[in-house]
């Protein structure tokens, strides 16, 4: 895959992660963040939300949530103390890209992620993990 395509998919993933907060707010009375409200029992562990005619399935897990949006799996963790989108992990972007079959295996994806990191277009949230965020203006 070309690095520009992967950057585009990471931008798309990041944008959709932010959009899920909006969808939660349209479907539930949110008091804090979706994760915090789930932990307090104000949002069910799993269910469906609606974005117009589109049905979005969700299921909270640990410190994150997994969504099925159209044919895409969007799975990410929230990071405290504000419980916001933590970043794109290698596993989560692999699942997200699966419908496109852009990579033959995870090693190819890992190589491209490391190349983007070396090019300064993404950075690791924590050095010991394959959890990345886009560099602003990247």
Order of alpha helices (4+ residues) and beta strands (2+ residues): alpha-alpha-beta-beta-beta-beta-beta-beta-alpha-alpha-beta-beta
